[in-house]
Amino acid sequence: MMYRIKPAITVIPLVYKRLISNLFEKPSCSGPSRIRHKNSTRNDSLVKDIGKRCRCISSSSIMKLHENTQLKKRPRRKLEDEVGKLENGYLPVTAFATAEEYELERLLIALRNQNLYEPKLFLSSEDNDPNVLHVTAKYKVDNESRDVYFFRQGTVVLWNCTDLENNNILRFLKQFEQDAYDESTVLEESETMLYNSSESTAKLKNNSFYVSKNEDADLEKYTFSNAMSLSVKLGIWEACLERYIESMAYVTDNLKKGTRLKISRPVMLRKTGELFALRHLINLSSDLLDVPDFYWDREQLEPLYQQTCAYFSINRRTRVMNEKLNHCVELADLISSNLNEKHHVRLEWMIIILIMVEVGFEILHYADKFL
C-alpha cells in the first residue's frame, strides 16, 4: 500500500486571483469583463509551481506526512505522470465531502444572487426531490468551462477549478451545511484526478478521465462526479470508524488484562448508537451497495459509472467497512453484556442486603418480645 500525496495545482494569474476573491467577498457587485489567456501558458505555470513545491519538501516533512496520512486506497499516480499530463493540456477535477447534507434550494438562490455561476440543471432519479445541482462559471479563464456539481449528501465536485476557487467555494458552502465535518478530515479525504477531452466516447484510462465533446459531456462529467462523490463520502466514514476504533482501544485493553471496565453503561449505549448510525448511512442511506436509479434508463452511462467505482475500489472498501463494523458490533455487545451482568449482580446484592436487614430487625423484635 502507498500513501496519497495530493498534487498542488494552485497557480492562476494575479489579476484573476484578485477578481475571484473580490467577487466572493462582494456577491452583489456586477460581473467583471472576461479574462482570457492561452491554455498552454496556464499549464506551463502549473508545471513550474509543482516543481517549486517538490523542491521545497524536506525529508522531515515527508516523514510527518507519512505519519499523519491514511493509507492509500489504491496505487497513487506518479507526480512525473501528472506533470507530463499537465503539459499536454490535462485539467484537474477535485472532490470534497464537507457535511452530512447540503440545503440545495437555499444554495441555488444564493448562487443566483451572487451572479458568479449559472445553474444549469438539477439531476435526480425523482423529479420532486432533486439531489444534485450542476452549475457552470459565467466568467471564463480559457476555452474550457468550469463546472461544479453539488450533491445533497454533502459532497461537491469541481471541474477545472484552481485551489483558490476551490477554497472560496468551500467557504461559501459553510452556510448551507448540516452537520459539517472537521476541516482537516475533509482535506485528507479529498480526491483529485486529471481529465481531458476525447474525440470518441467518455472513458477512464491511465488514471485520467476522458470526456467526449458531444452534447452528453455534462452527463459524462456527472457520472464521473457521482463516483468521486461516493469515494470521498466513504473516505469520511472510514475516518469516523477509525476514530471509533481508537476511542475503544482502552476498553479492549481492560478486557485483555481482565481488569475493571472503565466505561459506564450510558457511554457504551451511545457508542453502540454511533455504530448503528454509521452502518445505517453506509448500507441504507447511500448508493454504495447498488447502482443508482439514475442509470437505469441511461445504459450508456452505467458501465462508465461502474468502471469509475471500480477504480476507486468502492465495493471492496464498503465490504471491508462492513466487516469492521461487524467486529465492532460484536465487541460492543460483549462489553454491554458484561456491564449489564455487573449491574444485575449489584442489584442482587442490594436485594440480599435488604433481606438480611429485614431478618435482623425480625430477630431483634423477637428477642425484645420474649427476653
N, C-alpha and C positions, 0 to 999 in steps of 0.2 A: 504494500500500500504506500502511496506517496501523499505528500501534503499539497494542499491547494494554495497557490500564490496568485492573487488577482493581478491582472495586468493593469498598469497605471496609464489610463488614456485620458489625460486631463488638459491637453494644450488646446486653446482656442485663441483666436485673435483678440487683442486687448479691447478693441472697440466693441466687438460682440459681447465680450465678458461684461463690460460696463452696461451694455444695453440690456442684457438679460437680468442683471442684478437690479437695475433701476425699475424694470417693468414688474418684477416680482414684488418689490417693495412698494410700488405705487400702481396697483392694478387698474385704477381709474383713469390713468393718463392715456393719451392717444398713442396709437401704434407708430413705431418709427418706420422709416423707409427701409426697403430691403437691402441687405448687405450680401454681396456675392464675392466669392473668390474661388480659385480653381481647386478641384478636388486633390490634385497632386500636391499642391502647396500645403494643404492641410495634413495630408498623410505624412509628408516629409517632417513637418513639425511634430507629429505624433511619434514618429520613429525616434527623432532626436531626443524627445522628452523621456521616452522609455530608456534610451541608452544612458542618459544622465542619471536617472533613478537607479538603474542597475549598478552604476559605478559608485553610487553613494551608499550601497548596502554593505555594512561591515559584517564580520563573522559573528560578533556578539549579537547583532540584531537578527541574524539568520537563526541562531540558536534560540533566541527568545521567541521568534516566530514559530519554530518547530514545537516549542513547549506549550504555546498558547493556542495553536491552531488545531482544529479537529482533523482526524484522519480523513483523507480523501475518499470519496465515494466511487471514484473511477480514476484511471491514469490521467494525469494532467497534461495539457498541451505544452510543448516546449516553448519557451519565450522566444527563441530564434524563429520558430514557425510563425508565431504571431507577428513578429516584426516583419518577416517576409511577406505575410499576407497584407499587412497594413500598407506596405509599399506598393502592393498591387491593387489597392483600392477597396480593400475589405473595410467594413464598418462595425462598430460594437453594438451589441444588444445586451442589456443588463436587466436582471430580475431581482426584486426585493419583496420580502414578506414583512410588513411593518405592524400589523394589528390583526385581531381576530376578524374584524369586519370593517368595511367602508360604507358610509352613507352616500350612495351613488347619486341619489336625487339632489341632495344639497350640493354635492361636488359638481354636478352638471351646472347648476345655477351659478356657482362661484366661478367656474371656468368661463362661462359666457360673460359674466361681469368683468372678469379680468382681461378678456379680449386678446389672450396670447395663443390660445389653441381653439381649433374649430372642431366641435363634436361631430362625429361622422355617423355613428350608429351604436345602438345597444345590441349585444349578442346574447342570446339565451335560448334554452330549449322551450321555455314558456314565455309567450308574449306579454303576459300580465305580470311577470316577475323577472325583469332583465337583470342579469348578474355580471355583465361585462360592459364597460364603457370604453369606446375607442375614440381617441381624439388625435388630430394632426396639427403640428405647429403652423401658425399663419406666416411667420417670418422665416424665410429660408436662408440657410448659410451657403448651401451648394445645391446642386440639382437633385440630390437625394432627399426625400421627405423625412421628417422626424415624427415618428408615431409613438403614442403611448396607449397602453391597454391597462385599464383599471379593473381589477377583479373584485367582486363584492366580498370574497372571503379574505380580504386584507392583503392582497398582493398587487404589485404594479410591475409592468414590463416596459422598458424604454428602448426604442429603436433609434440608433444614430444620434444619441444624446451624449454630451460630454459630462464629465464629473460635476462641473459647476451646475449645469442644468439639472442633473440628477438630484443633487443636494437641494436645489431650490424647490423642486417638485416634492421631495420628501418632507421638507419643512412645510410646504403649503398643504400637504395631506394631513398633517397632525390634527387639524381642527375637525376632520371628518372621520377620525379613527375611533373605534370602540375597542377597549382593552388593548392598548398599544404594547408592543414588545420592547424589550431592552435594546437600546440603540447599538450596543456592541454586538449583541447576538444577531441583529438584523444585518449588520455589515459582514459578519463572519459567515453567515449562511446564504449570502447573495450568490448569484450565478452570473458569469459573464461569458458570452460567446461572440464569434465574429460571423458576419454574413455578407453575402454579395448577390448580385443579380445573376439569373441564369436564363439562357436562351431557350432551354427546354422546360420541363416541369420542375416543381419545387422538390427539393431533396435535402438530406443530411449526409454530407460526405466529408471525410478528412477533418472531422471535428469542427465543421462550419456549416451554417445554414445557407441554402441557395433558394432564392425567391424568384419566381417567374415574373415576366414583365407584362403579363396579360391582366385582365380585369379581376382575376381571382387573387391578386397579390395580397390584398388586405386580409382575406380569409386564410391564406397560407401563413401570413405573419401571425394571425390569431392562433392558428394551430400550433406553431412553434411556441408562442407565448403561453398557451394553455399548459403545455407540458413543462415549460420552465417554471410556471406558477406553481404547479404541483410539487416540483422538485424543491423549491425554496421553502414552501409551506411544510413539506415533510422534513426538511432540514431543521426548521424551528421546533417541530415536535420531537425530533431526535435529540436536540439540545435540551428540551424540557425533561425528557426521560433520563438523560444522563445526569442532570441536576437532581432528579428524584433519587436515582440510584446512589449518588454521592451523599445525599441527605440521610439515607437509611443505612449507610455503612457502619455507623457506630452501633446500631441495633443488631446487625448480623454479628459483629464482634462480641456483643453480650451473649448472643446465643451460642457462639462458638466456644466461649470461655465458661459458659454455664453460670454467669453472674446475673444479678437482677436487671431486668429490662428497664432502661432509663427512658421510658416513654409512657405517656398516660393513654387511657382509653379514648378520650376526646381527640387527642392529637392523632392517634392511629386511625380513628374514624375519618378524619379529614384527609389523611394520607391515602386511605383506600378510595375516598371520593375523587382525589386527583387522578388516580389510576383509571378509574372507570370513566371519568370525563375525557381523558386522553384517548382511551380505547373507543369511546363514542365518536370523537372527532375523526379518528383515522378510519374506522370501519363503517360508520353510518352517515356522517355529515360531509364526506368528501367523495371524490371520484377516483380514489386510489385503487379500488378493487374492481372497477368496471370502466368501460368506455362511456363517456358522457353521451346523453341522448342527442346532443347537437350533431353528432357524426352519423346518426342512423340514416338520415336522408342525404348525406354528403359522402358517399362511398369513396370518392377520390381523395378525400382528406383523412379518412380513418387510418389507412396504412402509414401516412406521414406522421400522424399523432402517435401511433403505436411505436413507430421507429424512434421517435424522439424520446418517448417514455423509456424505451429500452436503453437508449444512450445514457440517460440519467439514472439508470438502474432503479427505477421507481418500484417495480414489482418486487425485486429482491429486497430492497430496503424496507418495504412495507412488511414483507414476510418476516424479516429479522426483527422489526419493531414489535410485531405481534408475538413473536417468540419471547422477546424480553419482557413484554407486558405480562405474558402468561406466568413467567417465573416470578415477576414482582407481585402478581396477584396471589400466587401460592405462598410467597413469603409473608404478605400482608395477612392472609388467612391464618397462617401459623402463629404469627405474633398476636393477632386478635384473639384466637382461641386460647393462647397462653394467658393473656391478660384477663379474659373472661373467666378462665379457670381459677386464677388467683382471686378474682372478685367473688366468685362463688364460694371459695374456701373461706374467705374473710366473712362472708355473710353467715356461713355455717358456724364459724367460731363465735360470732356475735350471738347467734341463737343458743348455742351451748352455754355461753356465759350467762345469758339471761335465765336459762333454765336452772343453772347452778345457783344463781342469786335467789330465784324463787324457792328452790329447795332449801336453801339456807334460812330464808325467812320462815318457811314452814317448820323447820327444826326448832328455831328459836321460839316460835309461837307454841309448839308442842311442849318444849321444855318449860316455858313460863306457865303453862296450864297445869302441868302435873307435878312440878317440883316445888 
